[in-house]
Amino acid sequence: MANIIESFNKINSNIKKLSPNRAVNIVAVSKTFSLEHIMPLINFGHQHFGENKVQEASAKWKLLKNERKDLKLHMVGKLQSNKAKSAAELFDYIHSLDNQKLADIFSKFERENDKKLKYFIQVNIGNEIQKSGVPINEIDGFYTYCTKEKNLNILGLMAIPPNDQNPKKYFKTLSDLNASLGFKELSMGMSADYEDAINLNATFVRIGSSIFGSRS
Ligand SMILES: *Cc1c(COP(=O)(O)O)cnc(C)c1O
């Protein structure tokens, strides 16, 4: 097993080199790994962790988050509406907001509870049938809906480029779209492509396997 702290530090210093003037947040995506495996990075002081399934995340993080209020949990996976309320209770950031039903549920949750979350709108940047995310030509309308009608705190856009293609042009498109909407934050880049993402203005990179090892 590779040393998690060593891997993290390597990525962190690489990011500082790539982006000396702009803060980039590393969301350490810990899906499939046990809390025991993740713990060294928590004890090291890292605060931002990502998961892609509500049930798994709840089992792993619920108790710990009550003790460690500094920890920030990011939902990066596809969200079913019937899991949205549980997600709102557990997570601090949602990177996969992509439909009105979810926006309605989150908005209602925020009104009824003393909690505001932070959101990224997921974009279907490659216009793929099987991918989640809002189509590019519907982003404007959806953003207006989320902010004006639902009072959600939208930080920026998020996307996962198509597999097996050079991600750069998709990152560029997403970055331009993000800037045109006036957002300051941008969620893009994973283990394999975070350097390109940072060069194209990402402020949140979601990194799993390069930190924790490969998932079985
Ligand atoms: C798993 C996952 C990541 C991390 O992927 P790695 O390739 O392990 O870095 C990032 N974003 C999302 C949405 C994921 O599901």
The ligand as a Tripos MOL2 file, in Angstrom:
@<TRIPOS>MOLECULE
LIG
   15    15     1     0     0
SMALL
NO_CHARGES

@<TRIPOS>ATOM
      1 C1        -14.4170    8.5420   -8.3690 C.3       1 LIG1
      2 C2        -14.6050    9.9450   -8.7820 C.ar      1 LIG1
      3 C3        -13.5190   10.8380   -8.7760 C.ar      1 LIG1
      4 C4        -12.1130   10.4190   -8.4370 C.3       1 LIG1
      5 O1        -11.6150    9.5970   -9.4460 O.3       1 LIG1
      6 P1        -10.0620    9.1570   -9.4890 P.3       1 LIG1
      7 O2         -9.8510    8.8180  -10.9150 O.co2     1 LIG1
      8 O3         -9.9400    8.0140   -8.5770 O.co2     1 LIG1
      9 O4         -9.2630   10.3230   -9.0610 O.co2     1 LIG1
     10 C5        -13.7810   12.1420   -9.1500 C.ar      1 LIG1
     11 N1        -15.0120   12.5640   -9.5060 N.ar      1 LIG1
     12 C6        -16.0770   11.7390   -9.5130 C.ar      1 LIG1
     13 C7        -17.4040   12.2690   -9.9160 C.3       1 LIG1
     14 C8        -15.8960   10.4050   -9.1660 C.ar      1 LIG1
     15 O5        -16.9610    9.5850   -9.1890 O.3       1 LIG1
@<TRIPOS>BOND
     1     1     2 1
     2     2     3 ar
     3     2    14 ar
     4     3     4 1
     5     3    10 ar
     6     4     5 1
     7     5     6 1
     8     6     7 2
     9     6     8 1
    10     6     9 1
    11    10    11 ar
    12    11    12 ar
    13    12    13 1
    14    12    14 ar
    15    14    15 1
@<TRIPOS>SUBSTRUCTURE
     1 LIG1         1 GROUP 0 **** ****
